[in-house]
């Protein structure tokens, strides 16, 4: 076997070693930068999904509150319409009795004046 001795002080060896190390470091940095970007994207996606979930929950609560509000408004309107219906019913009967009473008075007065 041939044994080669490497002179660590040799400028060509140092230049070759620097090039190899710089290429290896550049490759390592490029690979890790790509991994860091992928991890960053995954983290962003997770945050976006969490935000969407939170927004869905907020929208669901808002919808429930809106439904309660409409139910309360519907109940209040129902009470108002029932009160108006009672008043109109009373007025209808009152007017009916009033017209009957006036027609009766006119009839009685006409009968008495004719005799």
C-alpha atoms as a printed R data frame, in Angstrom:
    type eleno elety resid chain resno        x      y      z
1   ATOM     1    CA   UNK     A     1    0.000  0.000  0.000
2   ATOM     2    CA   UNK     A     2    0.998  3.487 -0.717
3   ATOM     3    CA   UNK     A     3    0.977  5.748  2.243
4   ATOM     4    CA   UNK     A     4    0.444  9.431  1.571
5   ATOM     5    CA   UNK     A     5    1.342 12.038  3.999
6   ATOM     6    CA   UNK     A     6   -0.757 15.165  4.023
7   ATOM     7    CA   UNK     A     7    0.903 18.392  4.829
8   ATOM     8    CA   UNK     A     8   -1.640 20.480  6.767
9   ATOM     9    CA   UNK     A     9    0.314 23.608  5.998
10  ATOM    10    CA   UNK     A    10    0.109 23.055  2.238
11  ATOM    11    CA   UNK     A    11   -1.772 26.014  0.631
12  ATOM    12    CA   UNK     A    12   -3.456 23.783 -1.955
13  ATOM    13    CA   UNK     A    13   -4.708 21.458  0.769
14  ATOM    14    CA   UNK     A    14   -5.994 24.394  2.808
15  ATOM    15    CA   UNK     A    15   -7.737 25.884 -0.244
16  ATOM    16    CA   UNK     A    16   -9.361 22.532 -1.091
17  ATOM    17    CA   UNK     A    17  -10.362 22.027  2.529
18  ATOM    18    CA   UNK     A    18  -11.905 25.530  2.720
19  ATOM    19    CA   UNK     A    19  -13.882 24.926 -0.480
20  ATOM    20    CA   UNK     A    20  -15.183 21.564  0.735
21  ATOM    21    CA   UNK     A    21  -16.099 22.926  4.165
22  ATOM    22    CA   UNK     A    22  -17.786 26.027  2.689
23  ATOM    23    CA   UNK     A    23  -19.780 23.842  0.265
24  ATOM    24    CA   UNK     A    24  -20.817 21.504  3.065
25  ATOM    25    CA   UNK     A    25  -21.834 24.422  5.295
26  ATOM    26    CA   UNK     A    26  -23.757 26.056  2.425
27  ATOM    27    CA   UNK     A    27  -25.572 22.791  1.691
28  ATOM    28    CA   UNK     A    28  -26.355 22.317  5.394
29  ATOM    29    CA   UNK     A    29  -27.683 25.882  5.703
30  ATOM    30    CA   UNK     A    30  -29.799 25.524  2.553
31  ATOM    31    CA   UNK     A    31  -31.345 22.255  3.756
32  ATOM    32    CA   UNK     A    32  -32.048 23.612  7.223
33  ATOM    33    CA   UNK     A    33  -33.432 26.848  5.805
34  ATOM    34    CA   UNK     A    34  -35.868 24.819  3.715
35  ATOM    35    CA   UNK     A    35  -36.846 22.789  6.787
36  ATOM    36    CA   UNK     A    36  -37.266 25.984  8.794
37  ATOM    37    CA   UNK     A    37  -39.561 27.388  6.096
38  ATOM    38    CA   UNK     A    38  -41.598 24.179  6.087
39  ATOM    39    CA   UNK     A    39  -41.891 24.269  9.871
40  ATOM    40    CA   UNK     A    40  -42.844 27.945  9.705
41  ATOM    41    CA   UNK     A    41  -45.556 27.180  7.135
42  ATOM    42    CA   UNK     A    42  -46.897 24.330  9.242
43  ATOM    43    CA   UNK     A    43  -46.998 26.587 12.301
44  ATOM    44    CA   UNK     A    44  -48.825 29.251 10.298
45  ATOM    45    CA   UNK     A    45  -51.345 26.701  9.071
46  ATOM    46    CA   UNK     A    46  -51.956 25.542 12.625
47  ATOM    47    CA   UNK     A    47  -52.494 29.129 13.773
48  ATOM    48    CA   UNK     A    48  -54.885 29.788 10.875
49  ATOM    49    CA   UNK     A    49  -56.858 26.632 11.678
50  ATOM    50    CA   UNK     A    50  -57.061 27.627 15.350
51  ATOM    51    CA   UNK     A    51  -58.264 31.106 14.377
52  ATOM    52    CA   UNK     A    52  -60.901 29.631 12.080
53  ATOM    53    CA   UNK     A    53  -62.070 27.345 14.859
54  ATOM    54    CA   UNK     A    54  -62.279 30.299 17.250
55  ATOM    55    CA   UNK     A    55  -64.204 32.322 14.653
56  ATOM    56    CA   UNK     A    56  -66.635 29.449 14.127
57  ATOM    57    CA   UNK     A    57  -67.250 29.282 17.870
58  ATOM    58    CA   UNK     A    58  -67.781 33.050 18.036
59  ATOM    59    CA   UNK     A    59  -70.187 32.910 15.085
60  ATOM    60    CA   UNK     A    60  -72.094 30.047 16.701
61  ATOM    61    CA   UNK     A    61  -72.472 32.019 19.943
62  ATOM    62    CA   UNK     A    62  -73.516 35.099 17.970
63  ATOM    63    CA   UNK     A    63  -76.141 33.059 16.118
64  ATOM    64    CA   UNK     A    64  -77.502 31.702 19.404
65  ATOM    65    CA   UNK     A    65  -77.723 35.229 20.849
66  ATOM    66    CA   UNK     A    66  -79.419 36.476 17.685
67  ATOM    67    CA   UNK     A    67  -81.947 33.636 17.866
68  ATOM    68    CA   UNK     A    68  -82.708 34.503 21.495
69  ATOM    69    CA   UNK     A    69  -83.140 38.143 20.548
70  ATOM    70    CA   UNK     A    70  -85.560 37.302 17.744
71  ATOM    71    CA   UNK     A    71  -87.519 34.988 20.039
72  ATOM    72    CA   UNK     A    72  -87.810 37.784 22.609
73  ATOM    73    CA   UNK     A    73  -88.945 40.217 19.905
74  ATOM    74    CA   UNK     A    74  -91.462 37.694 18.617
75  ATOM    75    CA   UNK     A    75  -92.866 37.174 22.103
76  ATOM    76    CA   UNK     A    76  -93.127 40.941 22.674
77  ATOM    77    CA   UNK     A    77  -94.877 41.402 19.322
78  ATOM    78    CA   UNK     A    78  -97.255 38.536 20.118
79  ATOM    79    CA   UNK     A    79  -98.204 40.235 23.389
80  ATOM    80    CA   UNK     A    80  -98.751 43.546 21.603
81  ATOM    81    CA   UNK     A    81 -100.946 41.933 18.953
82  ATOM    82    CA   UNK     A    82 -102.999 40.144 21.611
83  ATOM    83    CA   UNK     A    83 -103.518 43.449 23.454
84  ATOM    84    CA   UNK     A    84 -104.593 45.169 20.222
85  ATOM    85    CA   UNK     A    85 -106.916 42.264 19.423
86  ATOM    86    CA   UNK     A    86 -108.568 42.602 22.851
87  ATOM    87    CA   UNK     A    87 -109.034 46.346 22.356
88  ATOM    88    CA   UNK     A    88 -110.518 45.883 18.891
89  ATOM    89    CA   UNK     A    89 -112.824 43.153 20.138
90  ATOM    90    CA   UNK     A    90 -114.014 45.431 22.956
91  ATOM    91    CA   UNK     A    91 -114.535 48.322 20.528
92  ATOM    92    CA   UNK     A    92 -116.429 46.064 18.145
93  ATOM    93    CA   UNK     A    93 -118.842 44.937 20.865
94  ATOM    94    CA   UNK     A    94 -119.158 48.479 22.261
95  ATOM    95    CA   UNK     A    95 -119.977 49.883 18.819
96  ATOM    96    CA   UNK     A    96 -122.470 47.075 18.207
97  ATOM    97    CA   UNK     A    97 -124.266 47.816 21.469
98  ATOM    98    CA   UNK     A    98 -124.082 51.561 20.766
99  ATOM    99    CA   UNK     A    99 -125.648 51.215 17.294
100 ATOM   100    CA   UNK     A   100 -128.270 48.859 18.682
101 ATOM   101    CA   UNK     A   101 -129.092 51.306 21.464
102 ATOM   102    CA   UNK     A   102 -129.282 54.289 19.066
103 ATOM   103    CA   UNK     A   103 -131.404 52.315 16.564
104 ATOM   104    CA   UNK     A   104 -133.693 51.287 19.412
105 ATOM   105    CA   UNK     A   105 -134.037 54.891 20.620
106 ATOM   106    CA   UNK     A   106 -134.790 56.070 17.109
107 ATOM   107    CA   UNK     A   107 -137.366 53.333 16.706
108 ATOM   108    CA   UNK     A   108 -139.008 54.046 20.065
109 ATOM   109    CA   UNK     A   109 -138.986 57.803 19.431
110 ATOM   110    CA   UNK     A   110 -140.484 57.354 15.975
111 ATOM   111    CA   UNK     A   111 -143.150 55.002 17.359
112 ATOM   112    CA   UNK     A   112 -144.053 57.382 20.189
113 ATOM   113    CA   UNK     A   113 -144.216 60.414 17.926
114 ATOM   114    CA   UNK     A   114 -146.347 58.578 15.387
115 ATOM   115    CA   UNK     A   115 -148.986 57.697 18.014
